[in-house]
């Protein structure tokens, strides 16, 4: 679970899509963290291997 703590008074919880915590979601978390927010992104799929966009159909 990506968790980035910046000692901020504001926390953002990122909820991933059906594709899990993939590179896109990690990028969203990183951009929010660079803005100074605490970021938490729980893995709701309970798998380390997210679905690929090709499996969207």
C-alpha positions in Angstrom: 0.0 0.0 0.0 1.5 3.3 -1.0 1.7 5.6 2.0 3.6 8.8 1.8 3.6 10.9 4.9 4.7 14.6 4.7 3.8 15.7 8.2 0.9 17.6 6.7 -2.4 18.5 8.3 -4.2 17.2 5.2 -4.4 13.6 4.2 -5.7 12.3 0.8 -6.9 8.8 0.4 -6.5 7.5 -3.2 -8.9 4.8 -4.2 -7.6 2.9 -7.2 -9.6 1.7 -10.2 -10.4 -2.0 -11.0 -6.8 -2.2 -12.4 -5.3 -2.0 -8.9 -2.3 0.0 -7.7 -0.6 0.3 -11.1 1.9 2.8 -12.4 -0.9 5.4 -13.0 -2.2 5.2 -9.5 1.4 5.4 -8.1 2.0 8.5 -10.2 -1.2 10.1 -8.8 0.1 9.3 -5.3 3.5 10.8 -6.0 2.0 14.0 -7.5 -0.2 14.5 -4.5 2.8 13.9 -2.2 4.9 16.4 -4.1 2.1 19.0 -3.4 2.7 18.3 0.3 -0.2 16.1 1.2 -0.1 12.9 3.3 -1.2 10.2 0.8 -2.7 6.8 1.6 -3.7 4.3 -1.1 -5.1 1.0 0.3 -4.9 -2.0 -1.9 -8.6 -3.0 -2.2 -7.9 -6.0 -4.5 -5.6 -7.7 -2.1 -3.2 -8.7 -4.9 0.2 -7.5 -5.9 -0.4 -8.0 -9.6 -3.0 -5.5 -10.9 -5.0 -6.1 -14.0 -3.7 -4.6 -17.2 -5.6 -2.1 -19.3 -5.7 -4.8 -22.0 -7.9 -6.9 -19.7 -10.5 -4.1 -19.5 -12.9 -5.9 -21.8 
